[in-house]
Amino acid sequence: MVTDSLWTYNSPDWDDRAVTVKRGEVFTVVKDKFAVGNGHMYQIKSGLYITANPSYVRVYTK
């Protein structure tokens, strides 16, 4: 993450907030970027969803 904190979501719905995560946390993406409303999300290994907006998150590949 490149922002101080960020919401995660229980489902691919911007109104279904779960918990916040902090800068520096790293997540494993299990579902690549997909459209949700006017934005995009990733599904992460925990089953939660997170924004795919590059202003807030960075993707690293091996």
Predicted model as a PDB file, atoms N, CA, C, CB and O in Angstrom, pLDDT in the B-factor column:
MODEL        1                                                                  
ATOM      1  N   MET A   1       0.839  -1.179   0.000  1.00 68.00           N  
ATOM      2  CA  MET A   1       0.000   0.000   0.000  1.00 68.00           C  
ATOM      3  C   MET A   1       0.878   1.234   0.000  1.00 68.00           C  
ATOM      4  CB  MET A   1      -0.952   0.003   1.207  1.00 68.00           C  
ATOM      5  O   MET A   1       1.969   1.239   0.572  1.00 68.00           O  
ATOM      6  N   VAL A   2       0.400   2.259  -0.636  1.00 77.00           N  
ATOM      7  CA  VAL A   2       1.154   3.505  -0.679  1.00 77.00           C  
ATOM      8  C   VAL A   2       0.431   4.631   0.057  1.00 77.00           C  
ATOM      9  CB  VAL A   2       1.409   3.910  -2.121  1.00 77.00           C  
ATOM     10  O   VAL A   2       0.871   5.780   0.014  1.00 77.00           O  
ATOM     11  N   THR A   3      -0.651   4.317   0.720  1.00 86.00           N  
ATOM     12  CA  THR A   3      -1.376   5.292   1.516  1.00 86.00           C  
ATOM     13  C   THR A   3      -1.293   4.863   2.984  1.00 86.00           C  
ATOM     14  CB  THR A   3      -2.867   5.419   1.041  1.00 86.00           C  
ATOM     15  O   THR A   3      -0.950   3.714   3.262  1.00 86.00           O  
ATOM     16  N   ASP A   4      -1.596   5.750   3.921  1.00 92.00           N  
ATOM     17  CA  ASP A   4      -1.463   5.432   5.347  1.00 92.00           C  
ATOM     18  C   ASP A   4      -2.395   4.315   5.798  1.00 92.00           C  
ATOM     19  CB  ASP A   4      -1.727   6.663   6.171  1.00 92.00           C  
ATOM     20  O   ASP A   4      -1.981   3.431   6.548  1.00 92.00           O  
ATOM     21  N   SER A   5      -3.648   4.346   5.351  1.00 94.00           N  
ATOM     22  CA  SER A   5      -4.587   3.277   5.671  1.00 94.00           C  
ATOM     23  C   SER A   5      -5.612   3.181   4.545  1.00 94.00           C  
ATOM     24  CB  SER A   5      -5.287   3.529   7.049  1.00 94.00           C  
ATOM     25  O   SER A   5      -5.796   4.113   3.762  1.00 94.00           O  
ATOM     26  N   LEU A   6      -6.269   2.031   4.488  1.00 95.00           N  
ATOM     27  CA  LEU A   6      -7.144   1.746   3.364  1.00 95.00           C  
ATOM     28  C   LEU A   6      -8.179   0.725   3.792  1.00 95.00           C  
ATOM     29  CB  LEU A   6      -6.342   1.241   2.146  1.00 95.00           C  
ATOM     30  O   LEU A   6      -7.865  -0.199   4.543  1.00 95.00           O  
ATOM     31  N   TRP A   7      -9.401   0.878   3.327  1.00 97.00           N  
ATOM     32  CA  TRP A   7     -10.449  -0.089   3.620  1.00 97.00           C  
ATOM     33  C   TRP A   7     -10.271  -1.348   2.784  1.00 97.00           C  
ATOM     34  CB  TRP A   7     -11.826   0.522   3.369  1.00 97.00           C  
ATOM     35  O   TRP A   7      -9.807  -1.295   1.645  1.00 97.00           O  
ATOM     36  N   THR A   8     -10.646  -2.481   3.369  1.00 97.00           N  
ATOM     37  CA  THR A   8     -10.864  -3.712   2.620  1.00 97.00           C  
ATOM     38  C   THR A   8     -12.369  -3.935   2.619  1.00 97.00           C  
ATOM     39  CB  THR A   8     -10.077  -4.947   3.245  1.00 97.00           C  
ATOM     40  O   THR A   8     -13.099  -3.276   3.360  1.00 97.00           O  
ATOM     41  N   TYR A   9     -12.829  -4.855   1.796  1.00 98.00           N  
ATOM     42  CA  TYR A   9     -14.271  -5.067   1.618  1.00 98.00           C  
ATOM     43  C   TYR A   9     -14.595  -6.554   1.710  1.00 98.00           C  
ATOM     44  CB  TYR A   9     -14.749  -4.494   0.258  1.00 98.00           C  
ATOM     45  O   TYR A   9     -13.809  -7.396   1.274  1.00 98.00           O  
ATOM     46  N   ASN A  10     -15.758  -6.871   2.280  1.00 98.00           N  
ATOM     47  CA  ASN A  10     -16.214  -8.250   2.430  1.00 98.00           C  
ATOM     48  C   ASN A  10     -16.615  -8.881   1.097  1.00 98.00           C  
ATOM     49  CB  ASN A  10     -17.383  -8.302   3.390  1.00 98.00           C  
ATOM     50  O   ASN A  10     -16.536 -10.098   0.928  1.00 98.00           O  
ATOM     51  N   SER A  11     -17.039  -8.053   0.168  1.00 98.00           N  
ATOM     52  CA  SER A  11     -17.494  -8.511  -1.139  1.00 98.00           C  
ATOM     53  C   SER A  11     -17.104  -7.449  -2.162  1.00 98.00           C  
ATOM     54  CB  SER A  11     -19.045  -8.776  -1.151  1.00 98.00           C  
ATOM     55  O   SER A  11     -16.663  -6.367  -1.775  1.00 98.00           O  
ATOM     56  N   PRO A  12     -17.252  -7.727  -3.445  1.00 98.00           N  
ATOM     57  CA  PRO A  12     -16.916  -6.711  -4.450  1.00 98.00           C  
ATOM     58  C   PRO A  12     -18.002  -5.633  -4.526  1.00 98.00           C  
ATOM     59  CB  PRO A  12     -16.722  -7.367  -5.833  1.00 98.00           C  
ATOM     60  O   PRO A  12     -18.696  -5.493  -5.533  1.00 98.00           O  
ATOM     61  N   ASP A  13     -18.125  -4.883  -3.438  1.00 98.00           N  
ATOM     62  CA  ASP A  13     -19.134  -3.832  -3.286  1.00 98.00           C  
ATOM     63  C   ASP A  13     -18.498  -2.724  -2.442  1.00 98.00           C  
ATOM     64  CB  ASP A  13     -20.468  -4.385  -2.615  1.00 98.00           C  
ATOM     65  O   ASP A  13     -18.103  -2.964  -1.301  1.00 98.00           O  
ATOM     66  N   TRP A  14     -18.400  -1.528  -2.992  1.00 98.00           N  
ATOM     67  CA  TRP A  14     -17.737  -0.418  -2.299  1.00 98.00           C  
ATOM     68  C   TRP A  14     -18.408  -0.055  -0.974  1.00 98.00           C  
ATOM     69  CB  TRP A  14     -17.708   0.800  -3.197  1.00 98.00           C  
ATOM     70  O   TRP A  14     -17.784   0.597  -0.136  1.00 98.00           O  
ATOM     71  N   ASP A  15     -19.657  -0.457  -0.765  1.00 98.00           N  
ATOM     72  CA  ASP A  15     -20.366  -0.149   0.478  1.00 98.00           C  
ATOM     73  C   ASP A  15     -20.226  -1.246   1.531  1.00 98.00           C  
ATOM     74  CB  ASP A  15     -21.827   0.083   0.187  1.00 98.00           C  
ATOM     75  O   ASP A  15     -20.693  -1.067   2.656  1.00 98.00           O  
ATOM     76  N   ASP A  16     -19.604  -2.364   1.204  1.00 98.00           N  
ATOM     77  CA  ASP A  16     -19.490  -3.511   2.101  1.00 98.00           C  
ATOM     78  C   ASP A  16     -18.121  -3.530   2.790  1.00 98.00           C  
ATOM     79  CB  ASP A  16     -19.713  -4.822   1.324  1.00 98.00           C  
ATOM     80  O   ASP A  16     -17.356  -4.483   2.643  1.00 98.00           O  
ATOM     81  N   ARG A  17     -17.825  -2.470   3.542  1.00 98.00           N  
ATOM     82  CA  ARG A  17     -16.522  -2.315   4.195  1.00 98.00           C  
ATOM     83  C   ARG A  17     -16.279  -3.388   5.248  1.00 98.00           C  
ATOM     84  CB  ARG A  17     -16.416  -0.940   4.834  1.00 98.00           C  
ATOM     85  O   ARG A  17     -17.194  -3.807   5.958  1.00 98.00           O  
ATOM     86  N   ALA A  18     -15.020  -3.824   5.333  1.00 98.00           N  
ATOM     87  CA  ALA A  18     -14.625  -4.840   6.316  1.00 98.00           C  
ATOM     88  C   ALA A  18     -13.736  -4.192   7.371  1.00 98.00           C  
ATOM     89  CB  ALA A  18     -13.886  -6.034   5.628  1.00 98.00           C  
ATOM     90  O   ALA A  18     -14.241  -3.698   8.380  1.00 98.00           O  
ATOM     91  N   VAL A  19     -12.439  -4.185   7.160  1.00 97.00           N  
ATOM     92  CA  VAL A  19     -11.482  -3.628   8.117  1.00 97.00           C  
ATOM     93  C   VAL A  19     -10.492  -2.740   7.366  1.00 97.00           C  
ATOM     94  CB  VAL A  19     -10.734  -4.763   8.894  1.00 97.00           C  
ATOM     95  O   VAL A  19     -10.356  -2.838   6.146  1.00 97.00           O  
ATOM     96  N   THR A  20      -9.805  -1.875   8.108  1.00 96.00           N  
ATOM     97  CA  THR A  20      -8.763  -1.070   7.476  1.00 96.00           C  
ATOM     98  C   THR A  20      -7.422  -1.784   7.601  1.00 96.00           C  
ATOM     99  CB  THR A  20      -8.691   0.345   8.112  1.00 96.00           C  
ATOM    100  O   THR A  20      -7.183  -2.541   8.542  1.00 96.00           O  
ATOM    101  N   VAL A  21      -6.569  -1.526   6.639  1.00 95.00           N  
ATOM    102  CA  VAL A  21      -5.210  -2.054   6.650  1.00 95.00           C  
ATOM    103  C   VAL A  21      -4.262  -0.870   6.615  1.00 95.00           C  
ATOM    104  CB  VAL A  21      -4.953  -3.028   5.445  1.00 95.00           C  
ATOM    105  O   VAL A  21      -4.642   0.227   6.204  1.00 95.00           O  
ATOM    106  N   LYS A  22      -3.035  -1.091   7.045  1.00 94.00           N  
ATOM    107  CA  LYS A  22      -2.057  -0.005   7.198  1.00 94.00           C  
ATOM    108  C   LYS A  22      -0.984  -0.043   6.117  1.00 94.00           C  
ATOM    109  CB  LYS A  22      -1.402  -0.080   8.570  1.00 94.00           C  
ATOM    110  O   LYS A  22      -0.742  -1.075   5.491  1.00 94.00           O  
ATOM    111  N   ARG A  23      -0.353   1.097   5.915  1.00 91.00           N  
ATOM    112  CA  ARG A  23       0.768   1.235   4.964  1.00 91.00           C  
ATOM    113  C   ARG A  23       1.813   0.156   5.253  1.00 91.00           C  
ATOM    114  CB  ARG A  23       1.416   2.665   5.056  1.00 91.00           C  
ATOM    115  O   ARG A  23       2.127  -0.133   6.407  1.00 91.00           O  
ATOM    116  N   GLY A  24       2.338  -0.427   4.188  1.00 88.00           N  
ATOM    117  CA  GLY A  24       3.387  -1.426   4.316  1.00 88.00           C  
ATOM    118  C   GLY A  24       2.888  -2.857   4.374  1.00 88.00           C  
ATOM    119  O   GLY A  24       3.680  -3.785   4.208  1.00 88.00           O  
ATOM    120  N   GLU A  25       1.587  -3.066   4.606  1.00 91.00           N  
ATOM    121  CA  GLU A  25       1.071  -4.433   4.610  1.00 91.00           C  
ATOM    122  C   GLU A  25       1.110  -4.985   3.187  1.00 91.00           C  
ATOM    123  CB  GLU A  25      -0.377  -4.484   5.186  1.00 91.00           C  
ATOM    124  O   GLU A  25       0.948  -4.251   2.212  1.00 91.00           O  
ATOM    125  N   VAL A  26       1.326  -6.285   3.096  1.00 91.00           N  
ATOM    126  CA  VAL A  26       1.448  -6.950   1.802  1.00 91.00           C  
ATOM    127  C   VAL A  26       0.397  -8.043   1.721  1.00 91.00           C  
ATOM    128  CB  VAL A  26       2.878  -7.536   1.596  1.00 91.00           C  
ATOM    129  O   VAL A  26       0.159  -8.758   2.694  1.00 91.00           O  
ATOM    130  N   PHE A  27      -0.230  -8.170   0.563  1.00 92.00           N  
ATOM    131  CA  PHE A  27      -1.306  -9.141   0.368  1.00 92.00           C  
ATOM    132  C   PHE A  27      -1.059  -9.952  -0.895  1.00 92.00           C  
ATOM    133  CB  PHE A  27      -2.673  -8.435   0.292  1.00 92.00           C  
ATOM    134  O   PHE A  27      -0.437  -9.467  -1.841  1.00 92.00           O  
ATOM    135  N   THR A  28      -1.540 -11.172  -0.907  1.00 94.00           N  
ATOM    136  CA  THR A  28      -1.466 -12.015  -2.087  1.00 94.00           C  
ATOM    137  C   THR A  28      -2.774 -11.878  -2.861  1.00 94.00           C  
ATOM    138  CB  THR A  28      -1.191 -13.501  -1.702  1.00 94.00           C  
ATOM    139  O   THR A  28      -3.852 -12.129  -2.321  1.00 94.00           O  
ATOM    140  N   VAL A  29      -2.675 -11.484  -4.114  1.00 95.00           N  
ATOM    141  CA  VAL A  29      -3.856 -11.314  -4.975  1.00 95.00           C  
ATOM    142  C   VAL A  29      -4.217 -12.670  -5.571  1.00 95.00           C  
ATOM    143  CB  VAL A  29      -3.594 -10.255  -6.111  1.00 95.00           C  
ATOM    144  O   VAL A  29      -3.371 -13.344  -6.159  1.00 95.00           O  
ATOM    145  N   VAL A  30      -5.499 -13.068  -5.412  1.00 95.00           N  
ATOM    146  CA  VAL A  30      -5.962 -14.335  -5.980  1.00 95.00           C  
ATOM    147  C   VAL A  30      -6.898 -14.126  -7.167  1.00 95.00           C  
ATOM    148  CB  VAL A  30      -6.665 -15.157  -4.913  1.00 95.00           C  
ATOM    149  O   VAL A  30      -7.137 -15.050  -7.944  1.00 95.00           O  
ATOM    150  N   LYS A  31      -7.424 -12.918  -7.304  1.00 94.00           N  
ATOM    151  CA  LYS A  31      -8.249 -12.582  -8.468  1.00 94.00           C  
ATOM    152  C   LYS A  31      -7.753 -11.250  -8.995  1.00 94.00           C  
ATOM    153  CB  LYS A  31      -9.786 -12.523  -8.106  1.00 94.00           C  
ATOM    154  O   LYS A  31      -7.811 -10.231  -8.306  1.00 94.00           O  
ATOM    155  N   ASP A  32      -7.260 -11.272 -10.237  1.00 93.00           N  
ATOM    156  CA  ASP A  32      -6.695 -10.078 -10.842  1.00 93.00           C  
ATOM    157  C   ASP A  32      -7.739  -8.964 -10.941  1.00 93.00           C  
ATOM    158  CB  ASP A  32      -6.134 -10.402 -12.225  1.00 93.00           C  
ATOM    159  O   ASP A  32      -8.928  -9.196 -10.724  1.00 93.00           O  
ATOM    160  N   LYS A  33      -7.296  -7.789 -11.261  1.00 95.00           N  
ATOM    161  CA  LYS A  33      -8.128  -6.576 -11.318  1.00 95.00           C  
ATOM    162  C   LYS A  33      -9.403  -6.812 -12.126  1.00 95.00           C  
ATOM    163  CB  LYS A  33      -7.333  -5.410 -11.929  1.00 95.00           C  
ATOM    164  O   LYS A  33      -9.368  -7.342 -13.236  1.00 95.00           O  
ATOM    165  N   PHE A  34     -10.531  -6.402 -11.536  1.00 97.00           N  
ATOM    166  CA  PHE A  34     -11.813  -6.501 -12.224  1.00 97.00           C  
ATOM    167  C   PHE A  34     -12.655  -5.277 -11.880  1.00 97.00           C  
ATOM    168  CB  PHE A  34     -12.558  -7.814 -11.838  1.00 97.00           C  
ATOM    169  O   PHE A  34     -12.459  -4.645 -10.842  1.00 97.00           O  
ATOM    170  N   ALA A  35     -13.592  -4.952 -12.764  1.00 98.00           N  
ATOM    171  CA  ALA A  35     -14.413  -3.745 -12.621  1.00 98.00           C  
ATOM    172  C   ALA A  35     -15.457  -3.909 -11.524  1.00 98.00           C  
ATOM    173  CB  ALA A  35     -15.099  -3.408 -13.947  1.00 98.00           C  
ATOM    174  O   ALA A  35     -16.108  -4.947 -11.403  1.00 98.00           O  
ATOM    175  N   VAL A  36     -15.596  -2.839 -10.721  1.00 98.00           N  
ATOM    176  CA  VAL A  36     -16.646  -2.745  -9.701  1.00 98.00           C  
ATOM    177  C   VAL A  36     -17.136  -1.309  -9.729  1.00 98.00           C  
ATOM    178  CB  VAL A  36     -16.122  -3.159  -8.255  1.00 98.00           C  
ATOM    179  O   VAL A  36     -16.412  -0.398  -9.329  1.00 98.00           O  
ATOM    180  N   GLY A  37     -18.353  -1.101 -10.194  1.00 96.00           N  
ATOM    181  CA  GLY A  37     -18.870   0.262 -10.317  1.00 96.00           C  
ATOM    182  C   GLY A  37     -17.971   1.085 -11.216  1.00 96.00           C  
ATOM    183  O   GLY A  37     -17.673   0.686 -12.341  1.00 96.00           O  
ATOM    184  N   ASN A  38     -17.535   2.247 -10.716  1.00 95.00           N  
ATOM    185  CA  ASN A  38     -16.657   3.133 -11.487  1.00 95.00           C  
ATOM    186  C   ASN A  38     -15.175   2.884 -11.225  1.00 95.00           C  
ATOM    187  CB  ASN A  38     -16.984   4.571 -11.174  1.00 95.00           C  
ATOM    188  O   ASN A  38     -14.333   3.662 -11.672  1.00 95.00           O  
ATOM    189  N   GLY A  39     -14.847   1.815 -10.509  1.00 97.00           N  
ATOM    190  CA  GLY A  39     -13.451   1.525 -10.184  1.00 97.00           C  
ATOM    191  C   GLY A  39     -13.109   0.070 -10.438  1.00 97.00           C  
ATOM    192  O   GLY A  39     -13.811  -0.634 -11.164  1.00 97.00           O  
ATOM    193  N   HIS A  40     -12.012  -0.369  -9.826  1.00 98.00           N  
ATOM    194  CA  HIS A  40     -11.553  -1.747  -9.955  1.00 98.00           C  
ATOM    195  C   HIS A  40     -11.103  -2.264  -8.601  1.00 98.00           C  
ATOM    196  CB  HIS A  40     -10.411  -1.853 -10.982  1.00 98.00           C  
ATOM    197  O   HIS A  40     -10.669  -1.493  -7.746  1.00 98.00           O  
ATOM    198  N   MET A  41     -11.208  -3.576  -8.409  1.00 98.00           N  
ATOM    199  CA  MET A  41     -10.777  -4.237  -7.180  1.00 98.00           C  
ATOM    200  C   MET A  41      -9.918  -5.447  -7.503  1.00 98.00           C  
ATOM    201  CB  MET A  41     -11.987  -4.653  -6.333  1.00 98.00           C  
ATOM    202  O   MET A  41      -9.898  -5.945  -8.629  1.00 98.00           O  
ATOM    203  N   TYR A  42      -9.199  -5.911  -6.458  1.00 97.00           N  
ATOM    204  CA  TYR A  42      -8.529  -7.200  -6.446  1.00 97.00           C  
ATOM    205  C   TYR A  42      -9.185  -8.010  -5.340  1.00 97.00           C  
ATOM    206  CB  TYR A  42      -6.970  -7.057  -6.230  1.00 97.00           C  
ATOM    207  O   TYR A  42      -9.642  -7.447  -4.346  1.00 97.00           O  
ATOM    208  N   GLN A  43      -9.234  -9.329  -5.503  1.00 98.00           N  
ATOM    209  CA  GLN A  43      -9.582 -10.187  -4.379  1.00 98.00           C  
ATOM    210  C   GLN A  43      -8.261 -10.674  -3.809  1.00 98.00           C  
ATOM    211  CB  GLN A  43     -10.528 -11.392  -4.808  1.00 98.00           C  
ATOM    212  O   GLN A  43      -7.379 -11.105  -4.552  1.00 98.00           O  
ATOM    213  N   ILE A  44      -8.122 -10.604  -2.474  1.00 96.00           N  
ATOM    214  CA  ILE A  44      -6.883 -11.032  -1.834  1.00 96.00           C  
ATOM    215  C   ILE A  44      -7.079 -12.386  -1.163  1.00 96.00           C  
ATOM    216  CB  ILE A  44      -6.411  -9.985  -0.807  1.00 96.00           C  
ATOM    217  O   ILE A  44      -8.210 -12.831  -0.969  1.00 96.00           O  
ATOM    218  N   LYS A  45      -5.980 -13.034  -0.811  1.00 96.00           N  
ATOM    219  CA  LYS A  45      -5.984 -14.411  -0.308  1.00 96.00           C  
ATOM    220  C   LYS A  45      -6.910 -14.614   0.890  1.00 96.00           C  
ATOM    221  CB  LYS A  45      -4.584 -14.815   0.073  1.00 96.00           C  
ATOM    222  O   LYS A  45      -7.482 -15.693   1.046  1.00 96.00           O  
ATOM    223  N   SER A  46      -7.066 -13.616   1.723  1.00 96.00           N  
ATOM    224  CA  SER A  46      -7.925 -13.725   2.913  1.00 96.00           C  
ATOM    225  C   SER A  46      -9.402 -13.849   2.545  1.00 96.00           C  
ATOM    226  CB  SER A  46      -7.724 -12.511   3.819  1.00 96.00           C  
ATOM    227  O   SER A  46     -10.229 -14.176   3.397  1.00 96.00           O  
ATOM    228  N   GLY A  47      -9.738 -13.587   1.273  1.00 97.00           N  
ATOM    229  CA  GLY A  47     -11.139 -13.603   0.842  1.00 97.00           C  
ATOM    230  C   GLY A  47     -11.723 -12.205   0.759  1.00 97.00           C  
ATOM    231  O   GLY A  47     -12.803 -12.010   0.202  1.00 97.00           O  
ATOM    232  N   LEU A  48     -11.009 -11.229   1.313  1.00 98.00           N  
ATOM    233  CA  LEU A  48     -11.463  -9.845   1.243  1.00 98.00           C  
ATOM    234  C   LEU A  48     -11.109  -9.250  -0.114  1.00 98.00           C  
ATOM    235  CB  LEU A  48     -10.842  -9.006   2.381  1.00 98.00           C  
ATOM    236  O   LEU A  48     -10.413  -9.866  -0.921  1.00 98.00           O  
ATOM    237  N   TYR A  49     -11.599  -8.051  -0.341  1.00 98.00           N  
ATOM    238  CA  TYR A  49     -11.347  -7.319  -1.582  1.00 98.00           C  
ATOM    239  C   TYR A  49     -10.701  -5.986  -1.238  1.00 98.00           C  
ATOM    240  CB  TYR A  49     -12.664  -7.106  -2.393  1.00 98.00           C  
ATOM    241  O   TYR A  49     -10.918  -5.441  -0.156  1.00 98.00           O  
ATOM    242  N   ILE A  50      -9.906  -5.466  -2.167  1.00 97.00           N  
ATOM    243  CA  ILE A  50      -9.205  -4.210  -1.955  1.00 97.00           C  
ATOM    244  C   ILE A  50      -9.180  -3.439  -3.272  1.00 97.00           C  
ATOM    245  CB  ILE A  50      -7.761  -4.455  -1.420  1.00 97.00           C  
ATOM    246  O   ILE A  50      -9.211  -4.036  -4.348  1.00 97.00           O  
ATOM    247  N   THR A  51      -9.125  -2.124  -3.182  1.00 96.00           N  
ATOM    248  CA  THR A  51      -9.090  -1.320  -4.398  1.00 96.00           C  
ATOM    249  C   THR A  51      -7.885  -1.689  -5.269  1.00 96.00           C  
ATOM    250  CB  THR A  51      -9.052   0.172  -4.045  1.00 96.00           C  
ATOM    251  O   THR A  51      -6.846  -2.106  -4.758  1.00 96.00           O  
ATOM    252  N   ALA A  52      -8.034  -1.534  -6.567  1.00 96.00           N  
ATOM    253  CA  ALA A  52      -6.926  -1.736  -7.502  1.00 96.00           C  
ATOM    254  C   ALA A  52      -6.391  -0.397  -7.996  1.00 96.00           C  
ATOM    255  CB  ALA A  52      -7.373  -2.604  -8.693  1.00 96.00           C  
ATOM    256  O   ALA A  52      -5.586  -0.361  -8.926  1.00 96.00           O  
ATOM    257  N   ASN A  53      -6.825   0.693  -7.393  1.00 95.00           N  
ATOM    258  CA  ASN A  53      -6.395   2.028  -7.801  1.00 95.00           C  
ATOM    259  C   ASN A  53      -4.903   2.205  -7.508  1.00 95.00           C  
ATOM    260  CB  ASN A  53      -7.227   3.119  -7.075  1.00 95.00           C  
ATOM    261  O   ASN A  53      -4.489   2.117  -6.352  1.00 95.00           O  
ATOM    262  N   PRO A  54      -4.084   2.455  -8.551  1.00 93.00           N  
ATOM    263  CA  PRO A  54      -2.642   2.578  -8.336  1.00 93.00           C  
ATOM    264  C   PRO A  54      -2.229   3.783  -7.494  1.00 93.00           C  
ATOM    265  CB  PRO A  54      -1.957   2.653  -9.652  1.00 93.00           C  
ATOM    266  O   PRO A  54      -1.067   3.886  -7.101  1.00 93.00           O  
ATOM    267  N   SER A  55      -3.152   4.690  -7.213  1.00 92.00           N  
ATOM    268  CA  SER A  55      -2.855   5.795  -6.291  1.00 92.00           C  
ATOM    269  C   SER A  55      -2.794   5.297  -4.846  1.00 92.00           C  
ATOM    270  CB  SER A  55      -3.915   6.909  -6.423  1.00 92.00           C  
ATOM    271  O   SER A  55      -2.261   5.988  -3.977  1.00 92.00           O  
ATOM    272  N   TYR A  56      -3.336   4.105  -4.583  1.00 92.00           N  
ATOM    273  CA  TYR A  56      -3.416   3.567  -3.223  1.00 92.00           C  
ATOM    274  C   TYR A  56      -2.645   2.272  -3.018  1.00 92.00           C  
ATOM    275  CB  TYR A  56      -4.841   3.341  -2.863  1.00 92.00           C  
ATOM    276  O   TYR A  56      -2.164   2.008  -1.916  1.00 92.00           O  
ATOM    277  N   VAL A  57      -2.519   1.458  -4.066  1.00 93.00           N  
ATOM    278  CA  VAL A  57      -1.832   0.166  -3.935  1.00 93.00           C  
ATOM    279  C   VAL A  57      -0.840  -0.025  -5.080  1.00 93.00           C  
ATOM    280  CB  VAL A  57      -2.856  -0.998  -3.912  1.00 93.00           C  
ATOM    281  O   VAL A  57      -0.997   0.547  -6.158  1.00 93.00           O  
ATOM    282  N   ARG A  58       0.169  -0.830  -4.829  1.00 90.00           N  
ATOM    283  CA  ARG A  58       1.144  -1.206  -5.862  1.00 90.00           C  
ATOM    284  C   ARG A  58       1.140  -2.711  -5.996  1.00 90.00           C  
ATOM    285  CB  ARG A  58       2.577  -0.684  -5.522  1.00 90.00           C  
ATOM    286  O   ARG A  58       1.025  -3.432  -5.005  1.00 90.00           O  
ATOM    287  N   VAL A  59       1.265  -3.180  -7.214  1.00 88.00           N  
ATOM    288  CA  VAL A  59       1.329  -4.621  -7.469  1.00 88.00           C  
ATOM    289  C   VAL A  59       2.765  -4.984  -7.801  1.00 88.00           C  
ATOM    290  CB  VAL A  59       0.364  -5.042  -8.628  1.00 88.00           C  
ATOM    291  O   VAL A  59       3.402  -4.366  -8.654  1.00 88.00           O  
ATOM    292  N   TYR A  60       3.252  -5.987  -7.118  1.00 86.00           N  
ATOM    293  CA  TYR A  60       4.588  -6.517  -7.380  1.00 86.00           C  
ATOM    294  C   TYR A  60       4.433  -7.943  -7.857  1.00 86.00           C  
ATOM    295  CB  TYR A  60       5.501  -6.442  -6.111  1.00 86.00           C  
ATOM    296  O   TYR A  60       3.642  -8.704  -7.300  1.00 86.00           O  
ATOM    297  N   THR A  61       5.176  -8.312  -8.880  1.00 83.00           N  
ATOM    298  CA  THR A  61       5.160  -9.683  -9.371  1.00 83.00           C  
ATOM    299  C   THR A  61       6.551 -10.274  -9.240  1.00 83.00           C  
ATOM    300  CB  THR A  61       4.673  -9.745 -10.838  1.00 83.00           C  
ATOM    301  O   THR A  61       7.551  -9.556  -9.255  1.00 83.00           O  
ATOM    302  N   LYS A  62       6.601 -11.571  -9.115  1.00 75.00           N  
ATOM    303  CA  LYS A  62       7.891 -12.264  -8.972  1.00 75.00           C  
ATOM    304  C   LYS A  62       8.538 -12.432 -10.312  1.00 75.00           C  
ATOM    305  CB  LYS A  62       7.718 -13.629  -8.302  1.00 75.00           C  
ATOM    306  O   LYS A  62       9.631 -12.993 -10.405  1.00 75.00           O  
TER     307      LYS A  62                                                      
ENDMDL                                                                          
END                                                                             
